[in-house]
Amino acid sequence: MEMKKIYVKHFFEEENIWFFYEIIDGWACRQVEIWPNESRFLSEKIPHHKDSMLADQKFEDLNSTFDEKNFISAQDFEEQWNKRLRSKDDQ
């Protein structure tokens, strides 16, 4: 059975944070948070960083907060996710 993957971005205006999610079969498996002064990269292997946590609600439960402009391509997500590799190279 093939897993269903979708990619979503969302801007949380109150905190000025961009969220990017890779969702497989309804659950976030990777997440990028872009804060004003840093980026955070979360996954099933590393679900916590500082006060951030990998989304733990099923996407269908959150779906009403998203519309078409929130859905992105796998390439768009990977561009954000791969920034973690570049930031490690800079250290």
C-alpha positions in Angstrom: 0.0 0.0 0.0 1.5 3.3 -1.1 1.7 6.1 1.5 0.0 9.4 0.8 2.4 12.3 1.1 1.4 16.0 1.2 3.3 19.1 1.9 2.0 22.2 3.7 3.2 25.6 4.7 1.6 27.8 7.3 2.4 31.3 8.7 1.7 31.8 12.4 1.4 35.5 12.5 1.2 36.0 16.2 4.7 34.6 16.6 6.1 35.5 13.1 7.0 31.8 12.4 6.7 29.9 9.1 5.9 26.2 9.4 6.6 23.6 6.7 5.3 20.1 7.1 5.8 16.8 5.3 2.7 14.8 6.1 2.5 11.0 5.4 -0.7 9.2 5.9 -2.1 12.1 7.8 0.8 12.6 10.3 3.7 15.1 10.2 6.9 13.2 9.8 9.2 16.2 9.2 8.7 19.8 10.1 10.6 23.0 9.5 10.0 26.1 11.6 11.5 29.4 10.5 11.7 31.8 13.4 12.9 35.4 13.0 16.4 34.5 14.3 16.7 30.8 13.7 15.4 27.7 11.9 14.3 24.5 13.6 14.2 21.1 12.0 12.0 18.4 13.6 11.4 14.8 12.6 10.3 11.5 14.0 13.9 10.9 15.0 14.3 14.4 16.6 10.7 15.4 17.6 11.7 18.2 20.0 14.0 21.2 19.8 13.9 23.9 22.5 10.2 24.6 22.9 9.2 23.2 19.5 7.6 19.8 19.0 6.8 17.8 15.9 3.0 18.3 15.2 1.2 15.5 17.0 -2.3 16.1 15.6 -3.6 14.2 12.6 -3.7 16.5 9.6 -7.4 15.9 9.0 -8.0 17.4 12.4 -6.2 20.6 11.3 -7.2 20.6 7.7 -9.9 23.3 8.2 -7.2 25.9 8.9 -5.6 25.4 5.5 -6.6 26.3 2.0 -5.1 25.8 -1.5 -2.3 28.4 -1.0 -1.0 26.3 2.0 -0.2 23.2 -0.1 3.3 23.1 -1.6 5.3 20.8 -3.7 7.8 18.2 -2.4 10.5 20.3 -3.9 9.4 23.4 -2.0 9.5 21.4 1.2 12.9 19.9 0.5 14.4 23.3 -0.2 13.5 24.3 3.3 14.5 21.0 4.8 17.9 21.0 3.1 18.8 24.3 4.7 19.6 22.3 7.8 22.5 20.8 5.9 23.8 24.2 4.9 23.6 25.5 8.4 25.6 22.6 9.7 28.3 23.3 7.1 28.5 26.9 8.3 29.3 25.8 11.9 
